[in-house]
Structure formats: structure tokens, C-alpha cells
Amino acid sequence: MGSGGAAPAATKAATKGGRPPVDDRKALTGILFVLRSGIPWEMLPQEMGCGCGLTCWRRLRDWQAAGVWARLHRGAA
């Protein structure tokens, strides 16, 4: 996220091949879309450019474990 460091760096860089990591802002867009719309993670539209639903779910899980959401809620209050 911004220079404030609210989110940890994008998941591990692809050093052994594989897909490049999804940008944090795009992952956040996908997370918010799923949480607001109530669709299953697997149904996240690929056209949004947020990666797959599993990618967004993993980023949400990682950010939750890192305390990112708690910091966002404290900052928004």
C-alpha cells in the first residue's frame, strides 16, 4: 500500500518461475470486491486484473496474520 507501510511487501518474489506476484492494490481491489459482493472467491472475475480468487484470499489471510487490518481499522477510527 502507500509509503506508510500498512501492508507487507507483496508475497514472495517469483525466484523459481511461476506467475509474477499480484500488485497489493490490485489484490486489495479483489478482496474488497469479494467481501462487498458476497461472491465466492473462486468467482472473482479475471477481467478485473486482481489475480485469481485464491491469490486474493491468500493475501487477505497473510495481511490478517500480519495485523494489517487491525492497523487500518485503528487508523480509520
C-alpha positions as CSV (number, residue, x, y, z in Angstrom):
1,M,0.0,0.0,0.0
2,G,1.3,3.5,0.3
3,S,4.6,4.7,1.8
4,G,3.2,4.3,5.2
5,G,3.9,0.6,5.0
6,A,0.4,-0.5,6.0
7,A,0.7,-3.8,4.1
8,P,3.7,-6.1,4.0
9,A,5.5,-6.3,0.7
10,A,3.9,-8.4,-2.0
11,T,4.2,-12.1,-1.4
12,K,7.5,-13.7,-2.1
13,A,9.0,-12.8,-5.5
14,A,8.9,-15.5,-8.0
15,T,12.5,-16.7,-7.9
16,K,11.9,-20.2,-9.4
17,G,9.5,-19.2,-12.1
18,G,5.8,-19.2,-11.8
19,R,3.5,-16.3,-12.1
20,P,4.6,-12.8,-11.1
21,P,3.1,-11.5,-7.8
22,V,-0.1,-9.5,-8.0
23,D,0.3,-5.8,-7.0
24,D,-1.0,-5.1,-3.5
25,R,-3.5,-2.5,-4.8
26,K,-5.0,-5.0,-7.3
27,A,-5.2,-7.7,-4.6
28,L,-7.0,-5.2,-2.3
29,T,-9.4,-4.4,-5.1
30,G,-10.2,-8.1,-5.5
31,I,-10.5,-8.6,-1.7
32,L,-12.9,-5.7,-1.3
33,F,-15.0,-6.8,-4.3
34,V,-15.5,-10.3,-2.9
35,L,-16.2,-9.0,0.6
36,R,-18.7,-6.4,-0.6
37,S,-20.4,-8.5,-3.3
38,G,-20.5,-11.8,-1.3
39,I,-19.4,-13.9,-4.3
40,P,-17.3,-16.9,-3.7
41,W,-13.5,-16.4,-4.0
42,E,-13.4,-18.7,-7.0
43,M,-15.9,-16.5,-8.9
44,L,-13.7,-13.4,-8.8
45,P,-13.7,-12.1,-12.4
46,Q,-10.3,-12.5,-14.1
47,E,-11.1,-9.3,-16.1
48,M,-10.6,-7.2,-13.0
49,G,-6.9,-7.9,-13.1
50,C,-6.8,-8.9,-9.4
51,G,-5.3,-12.3,-10.0
52,C,-7.4,-15.3,-9.1
53,G,-9.7,-15.5,-6.0
54,L,-7.2,-17.8,-4.3
55,T,-4.5,-15.2,-4.7
56,C,-6.6,-12.6,-3.1
57,W,-7.8,-14.9,-0.3
58,R,-4.1,-15.8,0.5
59,R,-3.2,-12.1,0.6
60,L,-6.2,-11.4,2.9
61,R,-5.0,-14.3,5.2
62,D,-1.4,-13.0,5.2
63,W,-2.4,-9.4,5.9
64,Q,-4.8,-10.5,8.7
65,A,-2.0,-12.5,10.3
66,A,0.4,-9.5,10.0
67,G,-2.1,-7.2,11.7
68,V,-2.7,-5.1,8.6
69,W,-6.5,-5.0,9.0
70,A,-6.3,-4.1,12.7
71,R,-3.9,-1.2,11.9
72,L,-6.3,0.0,9.1
73,H,-9.3,0.0,11.5
74,R,-7.3,1.9,14.1
75,G,-6.2,4.5,11.5
76,A,-9.8,4.9,10.2
77,A,-11.3,5.5,13.6
